[in-house]
Amino acid sequence: MSLSDPIADMLTRIRNALRINSRDVVVRASNVCEGISAVLKQEGYIEDYDRIDDGKQGILRIILKYSKDGEPVITQVKRASKPSRRIYSSASDLPFVLNGLGVAIISTSKGVMSDRDCRSQRVGGEILCTVS
C-alpha cells in the first residue's frame, strides 16, 4: 500500500499517541520524517527517536515527552504544506508560532530545519508543519 502523504501520517500518529498517553509511537521511515524527528528532539518536544531496519523501508520509533504532571509537551501539531497546496516562505517571512514559543518545521535546500535555524542561516523553504 502506497502512502500519499507520509508527513501527515506521521503527525496524525503522534497526535493519536498523545491522546492516549502512549510512551512511544511507530511510523514509517523516510528522510523527511527523520528530519522532522531530529528537529522535534533538538527543540525539546520529544525525548528521542531511532530508526529500526525491518528489511523494507524501515521504521521510526519516536519516544514522546511528558511533563511531571503527565501532560504531553506537544499540545498542537498542524500540517501547513500539503501535497495539494504547497506553502513556501523566504527567511524574512517565516511565521512565528505562538509568538516564538512554538516551532515551524521547514524543508530547505540544507535539509529539514526549525524556523529559528532558518532565520539565523537566512534560508527559506517549504513550511512542513507547526508544533506548539
Secondary structure, DSSP 8 states (H G I E B T S, - for coil): ---S-HHHHHHHHHHHHHHTT-SEEEEE--HHHHHHHHHHHHTTSEEEEEEE--SSS-EEEEEE-B-TTS-BS---EEE-S-SSS--EE-GGG---GGGGTSEEEEEETTEEEEHHHHHHHT--EEEEEEE-
